[in-house]
Amino acid sequence: MSIEVKNLFKYYGEQAAVRDVSFSIAKGEIVGFLGPNGAGKSTTMKIITGFIPSSSGEVTVCGMPVDVDSLNTRQIIGYLPEHNPLYLDMYVKEYLEFVAEIYKLKNIKTRVAEMIKAVGLDVEQNKKISALSKGYRQRVGLAAAIIHDPQVLILDEPTSGLDPNQLVEIRELIKQIGKSKTVMLSTHIMQEVEAICDRVIIINKGQIVADDTASHLQLDETHQTVYVEFDKEISKSVLTKIPHVRKVEKVGGGWLLETTDKVDLRKEIATYAQQQNLLVLTLKTEERTLEEVFKELTK
């Protein structure tokens, strides 16, 4: 595993910011790390990157234990913090060359040129960072995080402040990076998670409350909702007689039928339509959104 976290705790005084957190992330995975404000996301990421120590527990990156004095793990980790720390009086190219020198890279000018092109900073490369918009500053931070070609990339709110066009470009860049590296990112944008993440970890009040794919989390085994349209008018009272239907609601030209039984309600509806000589025009399962799942797990 590229990232391995076991029984992680972090206390600030008597308050636990992170409580018994455990998870692992494999190479080539892009994992969304979600949670409400104050849930422990940034704290966990800072511990993984070696910026702050844990109170107890184990964290390894590419098999190496992480601690605040470890230069070995920092060389293989790229980190973009939530509050992007940049030297505002430096020019874009100058700053990236400075970061490259810290990592003791060879062919620095070539590498900086590659990063500028990769994150779309071509037009802004000769400006001072203080003159850049928030979105372009975020791109500079991302370029600095990946300039040393890290094996693991930790991104805390990487698309904050980007416009819709920039969002698409940066998402594509993260997806490309994720093909050969491990990427862990936090975000409040659920569409972003659905677009680029292979897996979702949700943390609430310092504890993991979910760890699964987004599509699987959106499945609700406790109830099923199906939208159906027929070719003829039909009454609500008749639909309530379909086996396993617990709730019926009129929506537009069709109906929402719900069940809390562990059955495929679509089969019951199709059987009923055949018996009543009805033509089914539309029949589809209504899935919960990831945002709804998030609210249920963190409210």
C-alpha distance (Angstrom), angle and dihedral (degrees) to the residues before:
residue distance angle dihedral
M1 . . .
S2 3.81 . .
I3 3.82 93.2 .
E4 3.79 123.1 26.9
V5 3.81 120.8 178.5
K6 3.82 119.1 -178.9
N7 3.81 127.8 -176.0
L8 3.79 93.7 -27.7
F9 3.82 119.2 -171.6
K10 3.79 129.4 178.3
Y11 3.80 122.4 -177.4
Y12 3.79 128.6 -170.6
G13 3.78 101.0 -163.8
E14 3.79 104.9 -49.3
Q15 3.81 94.3 -24.9
A16 3.80 118.0 98.0
A17 3.81 111.7 -140.8
V18 3.83 91.6 176.9
R19 3.81 122.5 25.9
D20 3.80 123.6 -167.1
V21 3.82 95.9 -36.4
S22 3.81 117.2 178.6
F23 3.82 130.4 171.9
S24 3.80 141.3 128.7
I25 3.80 133.2 -143.4
A26 3.80 123.9 -158.5
K27 3.79 128.5 -143.4
G28 3.80 112.1 -84.3
E29 3.81 93.4 26.2
I30 3.80 124.3 124.5
V31 3.79 107.7 -156.4
G32 3.79 125.9 -171.5
F33 3.81 113.4 -142.7
L34 3.81 107.0 -156.9
G35 3.76 136.0 -179.8
P36 3.80 142.9 126.3
N37 3.79 120.6 -85.6
G38 3.79 110.8 -68.4
A39 3.81 93.6 19.3
G40 3.82 94.3 122.3
K41 3.83 101.6 -98.4
S42 3.79 99.0 126.1
T43 3.81 92.0 39.7
T44 3.81 91.2 54.5
M45 3.81 91.7 47.4
K46 3.80 92.4 49.0
I47 3.81 90.1 52.3
I48 3.83 91.9 49.5
T49 3.80 91.0 51.0
G50 3.81 93.0 46.6
F51 3.81 95.9 -115.8
I52 3.80 93.3 123.0
P53 3.82 131.0 17.2
S54 3.79 124.2 -114.9
S55 3.79 122.1 -122.8
S56 3.81 90.0 -131.8
G57 3.79 140.6 -23.5
E58 3.80 135.6 70.3
V59 3.80 130.5 -80.1
T60 3.80 122.9 -179.2
V61 3.80 129.1 178.0
C62 3.80 116.3 -161.5
G63 3.80 88.0 -15.9
M64 3.81 95.3 -52.5
P65 3.83 120.9 114.3
V66 3.79 114.3 -117.9
D67 3.79 123.9 -132.3
V68 3.81 134.9 151.7
D69 3.82 93.0 -98.4
S70 3.80 96.8 48.2
L71 3.80 112.4 116.8
N72 3.81 90.9 171.1
T73 3.82 94.2 66.5
R74 3.80 93.1 40.9
Q75 3.80 89.4 58.4
I76 3.80 91.3 59.9
I77 3.83 97.1 40.7
G78 3.79 126.9 80.1
Y79 3.81 113.4 -160.5
L80 3.79 131.8 -169.5
P81 3.83 107.7 -176.8
E82 3.79 124.1 -150.0
H83 3.81 91.5 -108.5
N84 3.78 100.6 47.4
P85 3.84 106.7 -136.3
L86 3.81 109.3 -147.0
Y87 3.81 134.9 160.9
L88 3.80 98.0 -117.0
D89 3.81 95.3 -165.5
M90 3.81 92.4 58.5
Y91 3.79 125.1 88.2
V92 3.81 117.6 -115.1
K93 3.82 95.6 -110.0
E94 3.80 91.2 40.6
Y95 3.82 91.9 52.9
L96 3.81 94.5 47.8
E97 3.81 90.6 47.9
F98 3.81 88.1 51.1
V99 3.82 91.0 52.5
A100 3.81 90.6 46.6
E101 3.81 90.3 52.9
I102 3.82 90.5 52.4
Y103 3.81 88.4 56.7
K104 3.83 89.1 45.6
L105 3.79 92.8 -125.9
K106 3.79 123.2 177.0
N107 3.82 122.4 -129.7
I108 3.80 89.5 23.6
K109 3.81 97.7 176.6
T110 3.80 91.5 51.3
R111 3.80 92.1 49.0
V112 3.81 92.7 47.3
A113 3.81 90.5 50.6
E114 3.83 89.5 51.4
M115 3.81 91.7 51.4
I116 3.79 93.5 46.8
K117 3.79 90.1 54.2
A118 3.81 93.8 42.4
V119 3.81 94.9 55.9
G120 3.82 96.6 35.6
L121 3.79 100.4 -109.4
D122 3.81 96.4 133.2
V123 3.80 95.8 114.0
E124 3.81 94.0 42.9
Q125 3.80 100.6 40.9
N126 3.81 96.2 104.7
K127 3.80 95.5 48.4
K128 3.77 128.7 97.3
I129 3.80 111.8 -104.1
S130 3.82 89.2 -122.3
A131 3.83 88.5 63.7
L132 3.81 93.9 55.1
S133 3.79 126.8 98.8
K134 3.80 118.8 -114.9
G135 3.80 90.4 -100.7
Y136 3.80 93.5 54.5
R137 3.80 91.6 44.7
Q138 3.80 86.7 55.6
R139 3.80 89.1 53.7
V140 3.80 90.4 52.1
G141 3.80 89.4 52.5
L142 3.80 91.3 49.3
A143 3.81 91.3 49.2
A144 3.82 89.7 51.4
A145 3.82 90.4 49.5
I146 3.82 94.3 54.9
I147 3.81 101.6 31.1
H148 3.82 93.0 99.5
D149 3.83 91.7 50.5
P150 3.83 95.8 -116.4
Q151 3.79 123.0 -160.8
V152 3.81 91.8 -138.7
L153 3.80 125.9 40.8
I154 3.82 121.9 -162.9
L155 3.81 113.6 -168.7
D156 3.81 121.8 -175.8
E157 3.82 108.4 -163.8
P158 3.84 93.1 -25.8
T159 3.82 96.6 177.1
S160 3.79 97.5 46.7
G161 3.80 110.8 138.0
L162 3.81 96.7 10.1
D163 3.79 122.1 134.2
P164 3.85 119.5 -126.4
N165 3.83 93.6 -92.9
Q166 3.80 92.4 48.3
L167 3.82 89.8 47.4
V168 3.80 91.2 59.4
E169 3.81 92.4 47.4
I170 3.81 95.4 48.4
R171 3.82 92.2 44.7
E172 3.80 89.6 53.7
L173 3.80 90.0 48.7
I174 3.83 91.4 51.2
K175 3.82 90.2 48.6
Q176 3.80 90.5 52.1
I177 3.80 91.6 48.3
G178 3.82 90.1 48.4
K179 3.81 92.6 60.7
S180 3.79 91.9 73.6
K181 3.81 103.7 16.6
T182 3.78 140.9 48.2
V183 3.80 113.7 -101.6
M184 3.80 125.9 -169.4
L185 3.80 116.0 -179.9
S186 3.77 136.4 173.5
T187 3.79 121.8 -149.6
H188 3.80 142.7 152.7
I189 3.81 91.8 -144.3
M190 3.81 106.7 98.5
Q191 3.82 93.5 -170.1
E192 3.79 87.7 58.8
V193 3.79 91.2 55.7
E194 3.80 92.2 48.3
A195 3.82 90.7 47.8
I196 3.80 100.8 50.7
C197 3.82 113.6 8.0
D198 3.80 125.0 97.5
R199 3.79 91.7 -165.5
V200 3.80 140.6 14.1
I201 3.80 128.6 -140.3
I202 3.81 115.1 -170.7
I203 3.80 120.3 -162.6
N204 3.80 124.9 -169.1
K205 3.81 127.7 178.7
G206 3.79 90.1 -8.8
Q207 3.82 96.5 -52.7
I208 3.82 134.0 98.6
V209 3.81 109.7 -110.8
A210 3.84 98.8 171.7
D211 3.80 138.7 16.9
D212 3.80 115.2 174.6
T213 3.79 144.7 94.6
A214 3.80 115.8 -61.5
S215 3.81 92.2 -119.4
H216 3.81 92.9 52.5
L217 3.80 92.4 47.4
Q218 3.80 88.9 53.8
L219 3.80 91.3 58.3
D220 3.80 111.8 93.0
E221 3.78 113.8 -155.1
T222 3.81 91.5 -175.0
H223 3.79 95.8 65.4
Q224 3.80 142.1 1.1
T225 3.80 129.0 -147.3
V226 3.81 121.2 -159.7
Y227 3.80 128.4 -172.8
V228 3.82 115.0 -148.4
E229 3.80 136.7 178.0
F230 3.82 124.0 -168.7
D231 3.80 130.2 -162.2
K232 3.82 91.0 -120.1
E233 3.78 136.2 48.7
I234 3.79 112.2 -94.9
S235 3.78 132.5 -179.0
K236 3.79 127.6 -115.8
S237 3.82 91.9 -126.5
V238 3.80 90.8 58.7
L239 3.83 93.2 50.7
T240 3.81 91.8 52.9
K241 3.81 87.7 64.7
I242 3.82 92.7 64.2
P243 3.84 107.2 110.4
H244 3.83 114.8 -93.8
V245 3.84 94.6 7.3
R246 3.81 108.4 137.1
K247 3.80 101.4 170.0
V248 3.82 135.5 24.4
E249 3.81 125.6 -167.3
K250 3.81 130.1 176.5
V251 3.84 112.1 -127.0
G252 3.81 119.3 176.7
G253 3.77 109.5 -58.4
G254 3.80 94.2 -15.7
W255 3.79 145.6 40.5
L256 3.78 138.4 -101.1
L257 3.79 111.8 -140.4
E258 3.80 121.5 -170.3
T259 3.77 134.7 -165.8
T260 3.79 134.0 -177.6
D261 3.81 92.3 -163.9
K262 3.79 121.6 100.6
V263 3.80 95.4 -110.8
D264 3.78 136.0 110.1
L265 3.78 99.7 -104.8
R266 3.80 91.4 -165.6
K267 3.82 90.1 69.1
E268 3.82 91.4 51.3
I269 3.81 90.9 50.3
A270 3.82 92.9 47.2
T271 3.81 91.2 49.9
Y272 3.80 91.0 48.7
A273 3.82 92.1 49.2
Q274 3.80 91.0 51.3
Q275 3.81 91.7 50.5
Q276 3.82 91.9 49.3
N277 3.81 94.1 43.3
L278 3.81 91.4 -117.4
L279 3.79 125.6 151.1
V280 3.81 114.0 -133.4
L281 3.81 108.8 -139.3
T282 3.82 97.2 177.5
L283 3.79 131.3 13.8
K284 3.79 121.8 168.0
T285 3.78 140.4 146.4
E286 3.79 115.2 -115.6
E287 3.82 108.8 -134.6
R288 3.78 124.8 -156.1
T289 3.77 115.7 -113.0
L290 3.79 120.1 -117.3
E291 3.80 87.1 -115.4
E292 3.82 90.0 58.8
V293 3.81 90.6 49.5
F294 3.81 90.1 49.1
K295 3.80 91.8 51.9
E296 3.81 92.5 48.4
L297 3.81 92.4 51.5
T298 3.80 98.0 42.9
K299 3.82 105.9 33.1
